[in-house]
Amino acid sequence: METKQAQVEATMRLAPVIPVVIIDDVKAAVPMARALVAGGTPAIEVTLRTPAALDAIRAIAQEVEGATVGVGTVLNAAHLAAAREAGARFAVSPGVSPGLLDAADDSDLPLLPGAATASEVMTLIERGYRFLKCFPAVPVGGLKLIGAWASPLPQVKFCPTGGISLSTASDFLALPNVLCVGGSWLTPADKLKAGDWAAIELLAREAASLNG
């Protein structure tokens, strides 16, 4: 577990923002990932929300130098196994369940599990997790909630995701218990569909320059 936690921490520290990507067309995966890497956001979460997701992860893992590709929306053991086989370097879940945590214990794929309450955070601490995703960050309380956790739960660092934008990301990054944020604004659907990789690289550069 400690090795996997170190891997998660290293991934979270690669850039201030982890792009959260929904890919409909696998042909967009490689040029998109190259644009994100060129812009300074090399940790890329490809969500399991489309049929193209696993093929996209596989293509990025094989073809994009400098990318640390992960899988998002992981819900169960089958998702973890499929993502590992596709070449994912880390996994992200929107929440947790006993079955998912048991599967993660048995997998060598590092997991960044989601939490939305102090009780969930405490449960994950008991399971050996020190690096968590807070999801959906803004709807469940945003800055005030995560900031309030810093004093009673100082051993945990977060990647807030959900409802965060370029204009609000720095406020989250300024919190003492936030290492990075997750953001879908770096890869908007219209830019992906148009193949506007220069625009995506620019969005990545803006994100990479953020600080708290």
C-alpha positions as CSV (number, residue, x, y, z in Angstrom):
1,M,0.0,0.0,0.0
2,E,2.8,2.4,0.9
3,T,4.3,2.0,-2.6
4,K,1.0,2.7,-4.3
5,Q,0.4,5.7,-2.1
6,A,3.8,7.1,-3.1
7,Q,2.9,6.6,-6.7
8,V,-0.4,8.4,-6.3
9,E,1.3,11.3,-4.6
10,A,3.9,11.5,-7.3
11,T,1.1,11.6,-9.9
12,M,-0.8,14.3,-8.0
13,R,2.4,16.5,-7.9
14,L,3.1,16.4,-11.6
15,A,0.9,19.5,-12.3
16,P,-1.7,21.6,-10.5
17,V,-4.5,20.2,-12.6
18,I,-5.2,16.6,-13.7
19,P,-7.3,16.8,-16.9
20,V,-10.5,14.7,-16.6
21,V,-11.3,13.6,-20.1
22,I,-14.4,12.0,-21.8
23,I,-13.3,10.6,-25.2
24,D,-15.9,9.6,-27.8
25,D,-13.5,9.0,-30.7
26,V,-10.4,7.0,-30.0
27,K,-8.6,8.7,-32.9
28,A,-8.6,11.9,-30.8
29,A,-6.8,10.3,-27.8
30,V,-3.2,10.5,-28.9
31,P,-3.1,14.1,-30.4
32,M,-5.2,15.3,-27.4
33,A,-2.7,13.7,-24.9
34,R,0.3,15.1,-26.7
35,A,-1.3,18.6,-26.5
36,L,-1.9,18.1,-22.8
37,V,1.7,16.9,-22.2
38,A,3.1,19.8,-24.3
39,G,1.0,22.2,-22.2
40,G,2.4,20.9,-18.9
41,T,-0.4,18.6,-17.6
42,P,1.0,15.1,-18.1
43,A,-1.3,13.2,-15.7
44,I,-4.4,12.5,-17.7
45,E,-7.6,10.8,-16.3
46,V,-9.6,9.2,-19.1
47,T,-13.0,8.3,-17.7
48,L,-14.8,5.1,-18.3
49,R,-17.9,6.9,-19.6
50,T,-17.7,5.9,-23.3
51,P,-17.0,2.7,-25.2
52,A,-13.8,4.3,-26.5
53,A,-12.2,4.9,-23.1
54,L,-10.1,1.7,-22.7
55,D,-8.8,1.9,-26.3
56,A,-7.9,5.5,-25.7
57,I,-6.0,4.7,-22.6
58,R,-4.2,1.9,-24.5
59,A,-3.2,4.3,-27.3
60,I,-2.0,7.0,-25.0
61,A,0.0,4.6,-22.9
62,Q,1.7,3.2,-26.0
63,E,2.2,6.3,-28.1
64,V,2.5,9.4,-26.0
65,E,5.9,10.0,-24.4
66,G,5.7,11.8,-21.1
67,A,2.1,11.0,-20.4
68,T,0.9,9.4,-17.2
69,V,-2.4,8.1,-18.2
70,G,-5.0,7.0,-15.7
71,V,-8.5,5.7,-15.7
72,G,-11.5,7.4,-14.1
73,T,-15.0,6.4,-13.1
74,V,-13.7,3.1,-11.7
75,L,-16.5,1.3,-9.9
76,N,-15.5,-2.3,-9.5
77,A,-12.8,-5.0,-9.8
78,A,-13.5,-5.5,-13.5
79,H,-12.9,-1.9,-14.2
80,L,-9.5,-2.0,-12.3
81,A,-8.4,-5.1,-14.2
82,A,-9.4,-3.8,-17.6
83,A,-7.7,-0.5,-17.0
84,R,-4.5,-2.2,-15.8
85,E,-4.5,-4.4,-18.9
86,A,-4.9,-1.3,-21.1
87,G,-1.8,0.3,-19.6
88,A,-3.3,2.8,-17.1
89,R,-0.9,4.0,-14.4
90,F,-3.4,5.0,-11.8
91,A,-7.2,4.7,-11.2
92,V,-9.7,7.2,-9.8
93,S,-13.1,6.4,-8.4
94,P,-16.0,8.8,-7.7
95,G,-16.6,7.1,-4.3
96,V,-15.8,3.9,-2.6
97,S,-17.3,0.5,-1.8
98,P,-16.0,-2.4,0.2
99,G,-15.7,-4.5,-3.0
100,L,-13.7,-1.8,-4.8
101,L,-11.4,-1.3,-1.9
102,D,-10.8,-5.1,-1.6
103,A,-10.1,-5.3,-5.4
104,A,-7.7,-2.3,-5.1
105,D,-5.8,-4.1,-2.3
106,D,-5.3,-7.0,-4.6
107,S,-4.3,-4.9,-7.6
108,D,-0.9,-3.2,-8.3
109,L,-2.8,-0.3,-9.9
110,P,-2.7,2.7,-7.5
111,L,-6.1,4.0,-6.6
112,L,-7.2,7.6,-5.9
113,P,-10.5,7.0,-4.2
114,G,-13.3,9.5,-3.9
115,A,-14.8,10.8,-0.7
116,A,-17.5,13.4,0.1
117,T,-17.9,13.1,3.9
118,A,-15.6,13.0,6.9
119,S,-16.8,9.5,7.6
120,E,-15.7,8.3,4.2
121,V,-12.3,10.0,4.7
122,M,-11.9,8.3,8.1
123,T,-12.8,4.9,6.5
124,L,-10.2,5.4,3.8
125,I,-7.6,6.4,6.4
126,E,-8.2,3.1,8.2
127,R,-7.6,1.3,4.9
128,G,-4.2,3.0,4.5
129,Y,-5.1,5.9,2.1
130,R,-3.6,9.3,2.5
131,F,-4.4,10.7,-0.9
132,L,-8.0,11.1,-1.9
133,K,-10.3,12.7,-4.5
134,C,-13.0,14.9,-3.1
135,F,-16.0,14.5,-5.4
136,P,-18.2,16.2,-6.4
137,A,-16.2,18.9,-4.8
138,V,-18.3,22.0,-5.3
139,P,-21.7,20.5,-4.8
140,V,-20.7,18.8,-1.5
141,G,-19.3,22.0,0.0
142,G,-16.2,23.1,-2.0
143,L,-13.6,25.2,-0.3
144,K,-15.4,25.4,3.0
145,L,-15.7,21.6,3.4
146,I,-12.2,20.7,2.3
147,G,-10.7,23.5,4.3
148,A,-12.6,22.4,7.4
149,W,-11.1,18.9,7.0
150,A,-7.5,20.2,7.2
151,S,-7.4,20.5,11.0
152,P,-9.1,17.3,12.2
153,L,-7.8,15.2,9.3
154,P,-4.3,16.7,8.6
155,Q,-2.8,13.4,7.3
156,V,-4.9,13.5,4.1
157,K,-4.3,15.4,0.9
158,F,-6.9,15.9,-1.7
159,C,-7.6,16.3,-5.4
160,P,-10.9,18.1,-5.5
161,T,-12.9,17.4,-8.7
162,G,-16.3,18.4,-9.8
163,G,-17.5,21.9,-10.6
164,I,-14.0,23.5,-10.6
165,S,-13.0,25.9,-13.3
166,L,-9.9,27.8,-14.3
167,S,-11.2,30.8,-12.4
168,T,-11.7,28.9,-9.1
169,A,-8.9,26.3,-9.2
170,S,-6.4,28.6,-7.5
171,D,-8.6,29.0,-4.5
172,F,-8.7,25.2,-4.0
173,L,-4.9,24.9,-4.6
174,A,-4.3,27.5,-1.9
175,L,-5.8,25.1,0.7
176,P,-3.1,23.4,2.8
177,N,-4.6,19.9,2.2
178,V,-5.0,20.2,-1.6
179,L,-2.2,19.0,-3.9
180,C,-4.0,19.4,-7.2
181,V,-7.5,19.6,-8.7
182,G,-9.2,17.6,-11.4
183,G,-10.7,19.6,-14.3
184,S,-12.7,18.8,-17.4
185,W,-12.4,22.3,-18.8
186,L,-9.0,21.5,-20.4
187,T,-10.6,19.2,-23.0
188,P,-14.0,20.7,-24.0
189,A,-16.1,18.5,-26.3
190,D,-16.2,21.1,-29.1
191,K,-12.4,21.3,-29.2
192,L,-12.0,17.5,-29.2
193,K,-14.5,17.2,-32.0
194,A,-12.8,19.9,-34.0
195,G,-9.4,18.5,-33.4
196,D,-8.2,21.9,-32.1
197,W,-5.1,20.6,-30.4
198,A,-3.5,24.1,-30.2
199,A,-6.4,25.3,-28.1
200,I,-6.2,22.3,-25.8
201,E,-2.5,22.9,-25.4
202,L,-3.2,26.5,-24.5
203,L,-5.8,25.5,-21.9
204,A,-3.2,23.1,-20.5
205,R,-0.6,25.8,-20.2
206,E,-3.0,28.0,-18.4
207,A,-3.8,25.2,-16.0
208,A,-0.1,24.3,-15.5
209,S,0.7,27.9,-14.5
210,L,-1.8,27.9,-11.6
211,N,-0.7,28.0,-8.0
212,G,-2.4,28.6,-4.7
